[in-house]
Amino acid sequence: MQVRVTLCQRAIEIVDDGRGCAVESTAGPGLAGLAERAAALGGRLIAGPAEAAGATQGFRLRVEVP
């Protein structure tokens, strides 16, 4: 498995090429907590299939803040 981490001034994105998930998801206490912290800063959490990041399979987690 490979993982790509992209970090810029207002976002971090982690994409792996593993098994992935079937649908977009923010379920689970870890992701919910991360979404709450991003929202408190006016940002957002994106979590789901890596296809949105151009991968053929895997999982994508992205946090963006203004």
PQR file with spaces between the fields and no chain letter, atoms N, CA, C, O and H, PARSE charges and radii, in Angstrom:
ATOM       1  N    MET     1       0.841   -1.165    0.000 -0.4000 1.5000
ATOM       2  CA   MET     1       0.000    0.000    0.000 -0.0000 2.0000
ATOM       3  C    MET     1       0.890    1.233    0.000  0.5500 1.7000
ATOM       4  O    MET     1       1.957    1.254    0.614 -0.5500 1.4000
ATOM       5  N    GLN     2       0.425    2.261   -0.705 -0.4000 1.5000
ATOM       6  CA   GLN     2       1.117    3.541   -0.733 -0.0000 2.0000
ATOM       7  C    GLN     2       0.188    4.623   -0.201  0.5500 1.7000
ATOM       8  O    GLN     2      -1.032    4.547   -0.351 -0.5500 1.4000
ATOM       9  H    GLN     2      -0.441    2.244   -1.204  0.4000 1.0000
ATOM      10  N    VAL     3       0.789    5.631    0.421 -0.4000 1.5000
ATOM      11  CA   VAL     3       0.048    6.759    0.956 -0.0000 2.0000
ATOM      12  C    VAL     3       0.688    8.035    0.424  0.5500 1.7000
ATOM      13  O    VAL     3       1.910    8.180    0.425 -0.5500 1.4000
ATOM      14  H    VAL     3       1.779    5.693    0.543  0.4000 1.0000
ATOM      15  N    ARG     4      -0.150    8.947   -0.025 -0.4000 1.5000
ATOM      16  CA   ARG     4       0.340   10.257   -0.470 -0.0000 2.0000
ATOM      17  C    ARG     4      -0.216   11.308    0.486  0.5500 1.7000
ATOM      18  O    ARG     4      -1.422   11.372    0.725 -0.5500 1.4000
ATOM      19  H    ARG     4      -1.143    8.829   -0.026  0.4000 1.0000
ATOM      20  N    VAL     5       0.685   12.135    1.031 -0.4000 1.5000
ATOM      21  CA   VAL     5       0.285   13.220    1.919 -0.0000 2.0000
ATOM      22  C    VAL     5       0.639   14.531    1.223  0.5500 1.7000
ATOM      23  O    VAL     5       1.787   14.751    0.838 -0.5500 1.4000
ATOM      24  H    VAL     5       1.664   12.083    0.837  0.4000 1.0000
ATOM      25  N    THR     6      -0.354   15.390    1.067 -0.4000 1.5000
ATOM      26  CA   THR     6      -0.150   16.700    0.454 -0.0000 2.0000
ATOM      27  C    THR     6      -0.491   17.751    1.498  0.5500 1.7000
ATOM      28  O    THR     6      -1.580   17.747    2.071 -0.5500 1.4000
ATOM      29  H    THR     6      -1.287   15.210    1.380  0.4000 1.0000
ATOM      30  N    LEU     7       0.438   18.634    1.730 -0.4000 1.5000
ATOM      31  CA   LEU     7       0.256   19.679    2.723 -0.0000 2.0000
ATOM      32  C    LEU     7       0.463   21.030    2.062  0.5500 1.7000
ATOM      33  O    LEU     7       1.480   21.256    1.405 -0.5500 1.4000
ATOM      34  H    LEU     7       1.323   18.638    1.264  0.4000 1.0000
ATOM      35  N    CYS     8      -0.495   21.924    2.233 -0.4000 1.5000
ATOM      36  CA   CYS     8      -0.335   23.289    1.747 -0.0000 2.0000
ATOM      37  C    CYS     8      -0.772   24.230    2.858  0.5500 1.7000
ATOM      38  O    CYS     8      -1.119   23.777    3.949 -0.5500 1.4000
ATOM      39  H    CYS     8      -1.321   21.740    2.766  0.4000 1.0000
ATOM      40  N    GLN     9      -0.762   25.506    2.604 -0.4000 1.5000
ATOM      41  CA   GLN     9      -1.022   26.491    3.645 -0.0000 2.0000
ATOM      42  C    GLN     9      -2.400   26.321    4.288  0.5500 1.7000
ATOM      43  O    GLN     9      -2.540   26.544    5.491 -0.5500 1.4000
ATOM      44  H    GLN     9      -0.481   25.874    1.718  0.4000 1.0000
ATOM      45  N    ARG    10      -3.405   25.939    3.529 -0.4000 1.5000
ATOM      46  CA   ARG    10      -4.774   25.874    4.044 -0.0000 2.0000
ATOM      47  C    ARG    10      -5.410   24.490    4.005  0.5500 1.7000
ATOM      48  O    ARG    10      -6.610   24.361    4.250 -0.5500 1.4000
ATOM      49  H    ARG    10      -3.291   25.759    2.552  0.4000 1.0000
ATOM      50  N    ALA    11      -4.631   23.452    3.701 -0.4000 1.5000
ATOM      51  CA   ALA    11      -5.224   22.120    3.614 -0.0000 2.0000
ATOM      52  C    ALA    11      -4.174   21.036    3.805  0.5500 1.7000
ATOM      53  O    ALA    11      -2.984   21.232    3.562 -0.5500 1.4000
ATOM      54  H    ALA    11      -3.656   23.557    3.502  0.4000 1.0000
ATOM      55  N    ILE    12      -4.664   19.887    4.249 -0.4000 1.5000
ATOM      56  CA   ILE    12      -3.869   18.668    4.256 -0.0000 2.0000
ATOM      57  C    ILE    12      -4.742   17.581    3.639  0.5500 1.7000
ATOM      58  O    ILE    12      -5.934   17.490    3.933 -0.5500 1.4000
ATOM      59  H    ILE    12      -5.631   19.728    4.447  0.4000 1.0000
ATOM      60  N    GLU    13      -4.145   16.763    2.787 -0.4000 1.5000
ATOM      61  CA   GLU    13      -4.867   15.676    2.144 -0.0000 2.0000
ATOM      62  C    GLU    13      -4.036   14.413    2.247  0.5500 1.7000
ATOM      63  O    GLU    13      -2.837   14.413    1.972 -0.5500 1.4000
ATOM      64  H    GLU    13      -3.176   16.837    2.548  0.4000 1.0000
ATOM      65  N    ILE    14      -4.697   13.335    2.648 -0.4000 1.5000
ATOM      66  CA   ILE    14      -4.057   12.028    2.753 -0.0000 2.0000
ATOM      67  C    ILE    14      -4.854   11.075    1.882  0.5500 1.7000
ATOM      68  O    ILE    14      -6.061   10.920    2.066 -0.5500 1.4000
ATOM      69  H    ILE    14      -5.671   13.335    2.872  0.4000 1.0000
ATOM      70  N    VAL    15      -4.181   10.436    0.934 -0.4000 1.5000
ATOM      71  CA   VAL    15      -4.826    9.500    0.006 -0.0000 2.0000
ATOM      72  C    VAL    15      -4.031    8.210    0.017  0.5500 1.7000
ATOM      73  O    VAL    15      -2.811    8.228   -0.151 -0.5500 1.4000
ATOM      74  H    VAL    15      -3.200   10.562    0.785  0.4000 1.0000
ATOM      75  N    ASP    16      -4.717    7.086    0.214 -0.4000 1.5000
ATOM      76  CA   ASP    16      -4.027    5.804    0.115 -0.0000 2.0000
ATOM      77  C    ASP    16      -4.625    4.991   -1.027  0.5500 1.7000
ATOM      78  O    ASP    16      -5.687    5.325   -1.552 -0.5500 1.4000
ATOM      79  H    ASP    16      -5.707    7.072    0.351  0.4000 1.0000
ATOM      80  N    ASP    17      -3.939    3.934   -1.400 -0.4000 1.5000
ATOM      81  CA   ASP    17      -4.416    3.088   -2.496 -0.0000 2.0000
ATOM      82  C    ASP    17      -4.875    1.728   -1.987  0.5500 1.7000
ATOM      83  O    ASP    17      -4.814    0.725   -2.698 -0.5500 1.4000
ATOM      84  H    ASP    17      -3.076    3.663   -0.973  0.4000 1.0000
ATOM      85  N    GLY    18      -5.334    1.717   -0.747 -0.4000 1.5000
ATOM      86  CA   GLY    18      -5.788    0.465   -0.139 -0.0000 2.0000
ATOM      87  C    GLY    18      -7.183    0.074   -0.565  0.5500 1.7000
ATOM      88  O    GLY    18      -7.638    0.440   -1.649 -0.5500 1.4000
ATOM      89  H    GLY    18      -5.384    2.532   -0.169  0.4000 1.0000
ATOM      90  N    ARG    19      -7.845   -0.656    0.271 -0.4000 1.5000
ATOM      91  CA   ARG    19      -9.166   -1.205   -0.017 -0.0000 2.0000
ATOM      92  C    ARG    19     -10.224   -0.124   -0.186  0.5500 1.7000
ATOM      93  O    ARG    19     -11.165   -0.300   -0.960 -0.5500 1.4000
ATOM      94  H    ARG    19      -7.475   -0.953    1.151  0.4000 1.0000
ATOM      95  N    GLY    20     -10.085    0.993    0.525 -0.4000 1.5000
ATOM      96  CA   GLY    20     -11.017    2.103    0.363 -0.0000 2.0000
ATOM      97  C    GLY    20     -12.343    1.864    1.034  0.5500 1.7000
ATOM      98  O    GLY    20     -12.464    1.029    1.930 -0.5500 1.4000
ATOM      99  H    GLY    20      -9.321    1.136    1.154  0.4000 1.0000
ATOM     100  N    CYS    21     -13.341    2.610    0.590 -0.4000 1.5000
ATOM     101  CA   CYS    21     -14.688    2.479    1.134 -0.0000 2.0000
ATOM     102  C    CYS    21     -15.684    2.598   -0.009  0.5500 1.7000
ATOM     103  O    CYS    21     -15.352    3.074   -1.094 -0.5500 1.4000
ATOM     104  H    CYS    21     -13.243    3.288   -0.138  0.4000 1.0000
ATOM     105  N    ALA    22     -16.894    2.163    0.248 -0.4000 1.5000
ATOM     106  CA   ALA    22     -17.899    2.125   -0.811 -0.0000 2.0000
ATOM     107  C    ALA    22     -18.573    3.468   -1.056  0.5500 1.7000
ATOM     108  O    ALA    22     -18.948    3.769   -2.189 -0.5500 1.4000
ATOM     109  H    ALA    22     -17.164    1.776    1.130  0.4000 1.0000
ATOM     110  N    VAL    23     -18.730    4.272   -0.026 -0.4000 1.5000
ATOM     111  CA   VAL    23     -19.425    5.557   -0.168 -0.0000 2.0000
ATOM     112  C    VAL    23     -18.710    6.627    0.628  0.5500 1.7000
ATOM     113  O    VAL    23     -17.899    6.331    1.506 -0.5500 1.4000
ATOM     114  H    VAL    23     -18.425    4.028    0.895  0.4000 1.0000
ATOM     115  N    GLU    24     -19.022    7.888    0.310 -0.4000 1.5000
ATOM     116  CA   GLU    24     -18.458    8.997    1.076 -0.0000 2.0000
ATOM     117  C    GLU    24     -18.917    8.877    2.522  0.5500 1.7000
ATOM     118  O    GLU    24     -20.070    8.537    2.788 -0.5500 1.4000
ATOM     119  H    GLU    24     -19.680    8.128   -0.403  0.4000 1.0000
ATOM     120  N    SER    25     -18.014    9.156    3.450 -0.4000 1.5000
ATOM     121  CA   SER    25     -18.338    8.898    4.841 -0.0000 2.0000
ATOM     122  C    SER    25     -17.667    9.897    5.762  0.5500 1.7000
ATOM     123  O    SER    25     -16.549   10.342    5.500 -0.5500 1.4000
ATOM     124  H    SER    25     -17.078    9.432    3.234  0.4000 1.0000
ATOM     125  N    THR    26     -18.347   10.248    6.838 -0.4000 1.5000
ATOM     126  CA   THR    26     -17.724   10.985    7.929 -0.0000 2.0000
ATOM     127  C    THR    26     -18.045   10.273    9.240  0.5500 1.7000
ATOM     128  O    THR    26     -17.944   10.874   10.309 -0.5500 1.4000
ATOM     129  H    THR    26     -19.255    9.887    7.051  0.4000 1.0000
ATOM     130  N    ALA    27     -18.435    8.991    9.169 -0.4000 1.5000
ATOM     131  CA   ALA    27     -18.825    8.233   10.348 -0.0000 2.0000
ATOM     132  C    ALA    27     -17.620    7.896   11.201  0.5500 1.7000
ATOM     133  O    ALA    27     -16.485    7.858   10.725 -0.5500 1.4000
ATOM     134  H    ALA    27     -18.517    8.503    8.300  0.4000 1.0000
ATOM     135  N    GLY    28     -17.892    7.655   12.462 -0.4000 1.5000
ATOM     136  CA   GLY    28     -16.847    7.264   13.394 -0.0000 2.0000
ATOM     137  C    GLY    28     -16.417    8.434   14.261  0.5500 1.7000
ATOM     138  O    GLY    28     -16.403    9.578   13.807 -0.5500 1.4000
ATOM     139  H    GLY    28     -18.813    7.685   12.848  0.4000 1.0000
ATOM     140  N    PRO    29     -16.067    8.149   15.508 -0.5600 1.5000
ATOM     141  CA   PRO    29     -15.730    9.234   16.432  0.2800 2.0000
ATOM     142  C    PRO    29     -14.471   10.006   16.046  0.5500 1.7000
ATOM     143  O    PRO    29     -14.386   11.206   16.306 -0.5500 1.4000
ATOM     144  N    GLY    30     -13.508    9.354   15.440 -0.4000 1.5000
ATOM     145  CA   GLY    30     -12.283   10.047   15.040 -0.0000 2.0000
ATOM     146  C    GLY    30     -12.527   11.062   13.951  0.5500 1.7000
ATOM     147  O    GLY    30     -12.095   12.210   14.058 -0.5500 1.4000
ATOM     148  H    GLY    30     -13.577    8.379   15.228  0.4000 1.0000
ATOM     149  N    LEU    31     -13.218   10.651   12.902 -0.4000 1.5000
ATOM     150  CA   LEU    31     -13.527   11.572   11.806 -0.0000 2.0000
ATOM     151  C    LEU    31     -14.526   12.636   12.240  0.5500 1.7000
ATOM     152  O    LEU    31     -14.435   13.785   11.806 -0.5500 1.4000
ATOM     153  H    LEU    31     -13.570    9.719   12.815  0.4000 1.0000
ATOM     154  N    ALA    32     -15.478   12.266   13.090 -0.4000 1.5000
ATOM     155  CA   ALA    32     -16.455   13.245   13.577 -0.0000 2.0000
ATOM     156  C    ALA    32     -15.751   14.324   14.397  0.5500 1.7000
ATOM     157  O    ALA    32     -16.053   15.509   14.257 -0.5500 1.4000
ATOM     158  H    ALA    32     -15.552   11.333   13.442  0.4000 1.0000
ATOM     159  N    GLY    33     -14.825   13.918   15.241 -0.4000 1.5000
ATOM     160  CA   GLY    33     -14.078   14.884   16.038 -0.0000 2.0000
ATOM     161  C    GLY    33     -13.218   15.795   15.171  0.5500 1.7000
ATOM     162  O    GLY    33     -13.125   16.996   15.424 -0.5500 1.4000
ATOM     163  H    GLY    33     -14.580   12.956   15.354  0.4000 1.0000
ATOM     164  N    LEU    34     -12.597   15.224   14.159 -0.4000 1.5000
ATOM     165  CA   LEU    34     -11.787   16.021   13.244 -0.0000 2.0000
ATOM     166  C    LEU    34     -12.667   17.001   12.469  0.5500 1.7000
ATOM     167  O    LEU    34     -12.277   18.149   12.255 -0.5500 1.4000
ATOM     168  H    LEU    34     -12.673   14.248   13.954  0.4000 1.0000
ATOM     169  N    ALA    35     -13.841   16.558   12.054 -0.4000 1.5000
ATOM     170  CA   ALA    35     -14.781   17.442   11.349 -0.0000 2.0000
ATOM     171  C    ALA    35     -15.219   18.590   12.252  0.5500 1.7000
ATOM     172  O    ALA    35     -15.334   19.728   11.796 -0.5500 1.4000
ATOM     173  H    ALA    35     -14.157   15.626   12.228  0.4000 1.0000
ATOM     174  N    GLU    36     -15.465   18.304   13.524 -0.4000 1.5000
ATOM     175  CA   GLU    36     -15.857   19.349   14.472 -0.0000 2.0000
ATOM     176  C    GLU    36     -14.744   20.374   14.655  0.5500 1.7000
ATOM     177  O    GLU    36     -15.013   21.574   14.697 -0.5500 1.4000
ATOM     178  H    GLU    36     -15.372   17.380   13.895  0.4000 1.0000
ATOM     179  N    ARG    37     -13.508   19.919   14.762 -0.4000 1.5000
ATOM     180  CA   ARG    37     -12.390   20.850   14.941 -0.0000 2.0000
ATOM     181  C    ARG    37     -12.182   21.698   13.691  0.5500 1.7000
ATOM     182  O    ARG    37     -11.888   22.889   13.793 -0.5500 1.4000
ATOM     183  H    ARG    37     -13.290   18.944   14.727  0.4000 1.0000
ATOM     184  N    ALA    38     -12.332   21.097   12.517 -0.4000 1.5000
ATOM     185  CA   ALA    38     -12.209   21.873   11.280 -0.0000 2.0000
ATOM     186  C    ALA    38     -13.329   22.907   11.189  0.5500 1.7000
ATOM     187  O    ALA    38     -13.083   24.056   10.824 -0.5500 1.4000
ATOM     188  H    ALA    38     -12.571   20.130   12.435  0.4000 1.0000
ATOM     189  N    ALA    39     -14.557   22.506   11.520 -0.4000 1.5000
ATOM     190  CA   ALA    39     -15.702   23.412   11.464 -0.0000 2.0000
ATOM     191  C    ALA    39     -15.530   24.579   12.437  0.5500 1.7000
ATOM     192  O    ALA    39     -15.932   25.703   12.135 -0.5500 1.4000
ATOM     193  H    ALA    39     -14.757   21.572   11.817  0.4000 1.0000
ATOM     194  N    ALA    40     -14.940   24.320   13.592 -0.4000 1.5000
ATOM     195  CA   ALA    40     -14.714   25.384   14.573 -0.0000 2.0000
ATOM     196  C    ALA    40     -13.789   26.463   14.020  0.5500 1.7000
ATOM     197  O    ALA    40     -13.816   27.604   14.482 -0.5500 1.4000
ATOM     198  H    ALA    40     -14.614   23.407   13.838  0.4000 1.0000
ATOM     199  N    LEU    41     -12.973   26.104   13.034 -0.4000 1.5000
ATOM     200  CA   LEU    41     -12.075   27.058   12.380 -0.0000 2.0000
ATOM     201  C    LEU    41     -12.666   27.602   11.081  0.5500 1.7000
ATOM     202  O    LEU    41     -12.003   28.340   10.352 -0.5500 1.4000
ATOM     203  H    LEU    41     -12.952   25.177   12.659  0.4000 1.0000
ATOM     204  N    GLY    42     -13.917   27.233   10.796 -0.4000 1.5000
ATOM     205  CA   GLY    42     -14.556   27.660    9.550 -0.0000 2.0000
ATOM     206  C    GLY    42     -14.203   26.774    8.371  0.5500 1.7000
ATOM     207  O    GLY    42     -14.450   27.141    7.222 -0.5500 1.4000
ATOM     208  H    GLY    42     -14.456   26.634   11.388  0.4000 1.0000
ATOM     209  N    GLY    43     -13.624   25.603    8.643 -0.4000 1.5000
ATOM     210  CA   GLY    43     -13.181   24.703    7.580 -0.0000 2.0000
ATOM     211  C    GLY    43     -14.124   23.539    7.372  0.5500 1.7000
ATOM     212  O    GLY    43     -15.259   23.537    7.848 -0.5500 1.4000
ATOM     213  H    GLY    43     -13.423   25.304    9.577  0.4000 1.0000
ATOM     214  N    ARG    44     -13.625   22.547    6.648 -0.4000 1.5000
ATOM     215  CA   ARG    44     -14.439   21.359    6.381 -0.0000 2.0000
ATOM     216  C    ARG    44     -13.562   20.131    6.241  0.5500 1.7000
ATOM     217  O    ARG    44     -12.373   20.216    5.933 -0.5500 1.4000
ATOM     218  H    ARG    44     -12.702   22.550    6.261  0.4000 1.0000
ATOM     219  N    LEU    45     -14.182   18.996    6.476 -0.4000 1.5000
ATOM     220  CA   LEU    45     -13.541   17.691    6.328 -0.0000 2.0000
ATOM     221  C    LEU    45     -14.183   16.989    5.146  0.5500 1.7000
ATOM     222  O    LEU    45     -15.407   16.982    5.011 -0.5500 1.4000
ATOM     223  H    LEU    45     -15.148   18.928    6.727  0.4000 1.0000
ATOM     224  N    ILE    46     -13.366   16.401    4.297 -0.4000 1.5000
ATOM     225  CA   ILE    46     -13.842   15.587    3.180 -0.0000 2.0000
ATOM     226  C    ILE    46     -13.239   14.201    3.385  0.5500 1.7000
ATOM     227  O    ILE    46     -12.021   14.061    3.492 -0.5500 1.4000
ATOM     228  H    ILE    46     -12.372   16.406    4.406  0.4000 1.0000
ATOM     229  N    ALA    47     -14.081   13.190    3.440 -0.4000 1.5000
ATOM     230  CA   ALA    47     -13.599   11.822    3.622 -0.0000 2.0000
ATOM     231  C    ALA    47     -14.420   10.892    2.752  0.5500 1.7000
ATOM     232  O    ALA    47     -15.648   10.975    2.728 -0.5500 1.4000
ATOM     233  H    ALA    47     -15.071   13.304    3.352  0.4000 1.0000
ATOM     234  N    GLY    48     -13.740   10.003    2.036 -0.4000 1.5000
ATOM     235  CA   GLY    48     -14.466    9.062    1.197 -0.0000 2.0000
ATOM     236  C    GLY    48     -13.551    8.392    0.200  0.5500 1.7000
ATOM     237  O    GLY    48     -12.334    8.370    0.382 -0.5500 1.4000
ATOM     238  H    GLY    48     -12.743    9.936    2.055  0.4000 1.0000
ATOM     239  N    PRO    49     -14.124    7.852   -0.843 -0.5600 1.5000
ATOM     240  CA   PRO    49     -13.333    7.138   -1.848  0.2800 2.0000
ATOM     241  C    PRO    49     -12.255    8.031   -2.465  0.5500 1.7000
ATOM     242  O    PRO    49     -12.479    9.221   -2.691 -0.5500 1.4000
ATOM     243  N    ALA    50     -11.109    7.458   -2.730 -0.4000 1.5000
ATOM     244  CA   ALA    50      -9.974    8.206   -3.270 -0.0000 2.0000
ATOM     245  C    ALA    50     -10.166    8.597   -4.729  0.5500 1.7000
ATOM     246  O    ALA    50      -9.376    9.380   -5.257 -0.5500 1.4000
ATOM     247  H    ALA    50     -10.927    6.491   -2.547  0.4000 1.0000
ATOM     248  N    GLU    51     -11.188    8.075   -5.394 -0.4000 1.5000
ATOM     249  CA   GLU    51     -11.416    8.419   -6.795 -0.0000 2.0000
ATOM     250  C    GLU    51     -11.560    9.926   -6.976  0.5500 1.7000
ATOM     251  O    GLU    51     -11.221   10.454   -8.035 -0.5500 1.4000
ATOM     252  H    GLU    51     -11.830    7.439   -4.966  0.4000 1.0000
ATOM     253  N    ALA    52     -12.057   10.624   -5.959 -0.4000 1.5000
ATOM     254  CA   ALA    52     -12.207   12.074   -6.034 -0.0000 2.0000
ATOM     255  C    ALA    52     -10.856   12.768   -6.160  0.5500 1.7000
ATOM     256  O    ALA    52     -10.782   13.915   -6.601 -0.5500 1.4000
ATOM     257  H    ALA    52     -12.332   10.195   -5.099  0.4000 1.0000
ATOM     258  N    ALA    53      -9.794   12.078   -5.775 -0.4000 1.5000
ATOM     259  CA   ALA    53      -8.441   12.638   -5.869 -0.0000 2.0000
ATOM     260  C    ALA    53      -7.676   12.050   -7.048  0.5500 1.7000
ATOM     261  O    ALA    53      -6.467   12.253   -7.160 -0.5500 1.4000
ATOM     262  H    ALA    53      -9.854   11.146   -5.417  0.4000 1.0000
ATOM     263  N    GLY    54      -8.361   11.327   -7.927 -0.4000 1.5000
ATOM     264  CA   GLY    54      -7.731   10.780   -9.118 -0.0000 2.0000
ATOM     265  C    GLY    54      -7.159    9.383   -8.966  0.5500 1.7000
ATOM     266  O    GLY    54      -6.528    8.879   -9.894 -0.5500 1.4000
ATOM     267  H    GLY    54      -9.343   11.163   -7.837  0.4000 1.0000
ATOM     268  N    ALA    55      -7.362    8.744   -7.824 -0.4000 1.5000
ATOM     269  CA   ALA    55      -6.865    7.380   -7.629 -0.0000 2.0000
ATOM     270  C    ALA    55      -7.904    6.380   -8.140  0.5500 1.7000
ATOM     271  O    ALA    55      -9.075    6.726   -8.294 -0.5500 1.4000
ATOM     272  H    ALA    55      -7.875    9.154   -7.070  0.4000 1.0000
ATOM     273  N    THR    56      -7.485    5.162   -8.399 -0.4000 1.5000
ATOM     274  CA   THR    56      -8.419    4.140   -8.884 -0.0000 2.0000
ATOM     275  C    THR    56      -9.076    3.383   -7.744  0.5500 1.7000
ATOM     276  O    THR    56     -10.124    2.767   -7.941 -0.5500 1.4000
ATOM     277  H    THR    56      -6.534    4.881   -8.274  0.4000 1.0000
ATOM     278  N    GLN    57      -8.488    3.415   -6.560 -0.4000 1.5000
ATOM     279  CA   GLN    57      -9.071    2.804   -5.369 -0.0000 2.0000
ATOM     280  C    GLN    57      -8.422    3.446   -4.159  0.5500 1.7000
ATOM     281  O    GLN    57      -7.446    4.183   -4.291 -0.5500 1.4000
ATOM     282  H    GLN    57      -7.638    3.916   -6.400  0.4000 1.0000
ATOM     283  N    GLY    58      -8.958    3.170   -2.988 -0.4000 1.5000
ATOM     284  CA   GLY    58      -8.374    3.697   -1.777 -0.0000 2.0000
ATOM     285  C    GLY    58      -9.293    4.656   -1.055  0.5500 1.7000
ATOM     286  O    GLY    58     -10.487    4.741   -1.344 -0.5500 1.4000
ATOM     287  H    GLY    58      -9.752    2.571   -2.881  0.4000 1.0000
ATOM     288  N    PHE    59      -8.708    5.384   -0.102 -0.4000 1.5000
ATOM     289  CA   PHE    59      -9.450    6.288    0.761 -0.0000 2.0000
ATOM     290  C    PHE    59      -8.811    7.662    0.745  0.5500 1.7000
ATOM     291  O    PHE    59      -7.587    7.781    0.676 -0.5500 1.4000
ATOM     292  H    PHE    59      -7.739    5.315    0.133  0.4000 1.0000
ATOM     293  N    ARG    60      -9.627    8.692    0.806 -0.4000 1.5000
ATOM     294  CA   ARG    60      -9.139   10.076    0.796 -0.0000 2.0000
ATOM     295  C    ARG    60      -9.655   10.799    2.035  0.5500 1.7000
ATOM     296  O    ARG    60     -10.838   10.725    2.368 -0.5500 1.4000
ATOM     297  H    ARG    60     -10.621    8.595    0.862  0.4000 1.0000
ATOM     298  N    LEU    61      -8.753   11.494    2.707 -0.4000 1.5000
ATOM     299  CA   LEU    61      -9.103   12.350    3.832 -0.0000 2.0000
ATOM     300  C    LEU    61      -8.497   13.708    3.570  0.5500 1.7000
ATOM     301  O    LEU    61      -7.288   13.820    3.368 -0.5500 1.4000
ATOM     302  H    LEU    61      -7.792   11.554    2.437  0.4000 1.0000
ATOM     303  N    ARG    62      -9.324   14.751    3.568 -0.4000 1.5000
ATOM     304  CA   ARG    62      -8.848   16.103    3.308 -0.0000 2.0000
ATOM     305  C    ARG    62      -9.483   17.049    4.311  0.5500 1.7000
ATOM     306  O    ARG    62     -10.690   16.999    4.551 -0.5500 1.4000
ATOM     307  H    ARG    62     -10.306   14.660    3.732  0.4000 1.0000
ATOM     308  N    VAL    63      -8.663   17.911    4.894 -0.4000 1.5000
ATOM     309  CA   VAL    63      -9.147   18.950    5.787 -0.0000 2.0000
ATOM     310  C    VAL    63      -8.712   20.278    5.190  0.5500 1.7000
ATOM     311  O    VAL    63      -7.538   20.494    4.889 -0.5500 1.4000
ATOM     312  H    VAL    63      -7.683   17.952    4.699  0.4000 1.0000
ATOM     313  N    GLU    64      -9.704   21.174    5.026 -0.4000 1.5000
ATOM     314  CA   GLU    64      -9.444   22.510    4.462 -0.0000 2.0000
ATOM     315  C    GLU    64      -9.902   23.550    5.480  0.5500 1.7000
ATOM     316  O    GLU    64     -10.954   23.399    6.101 -0.5500 1.4000
ATOM     317  H    GLU    64     -10.658   20.999    5.271  0.4000 1.0000
ATOM     318  N    VAL    65      -9.117   24.592    5.644 -0.4000 1.5000
ATOM     319  CA   VAL    65      -9.500   25.720    6.497 -0.0000 2.0000
ATOM     320  C    VAL    65      -9.305   27.007    5.712  0.5500 1.7000
ATOM     321  O    VAL    65      -8.439   27.085    4.841 -0.5500 1.4000
ATOM     322  H    VAL    65      -8.262   24.715    5.139  0.4000 1.0000
ATOM     323  N    PRO    66     -10.125   28.032    6.026 -0.5600 1.5000
ATOM     324  CA   PRO    66     -10.015   29.294    5.269  0.2800 2.0000
ATOM     325  C    PRO    66      -8.742   30.071    5.602  0.5500 1.7000
ATOM     326  O    PRO    66      -8.512   31.146    5.048 -0.5500 1.4000
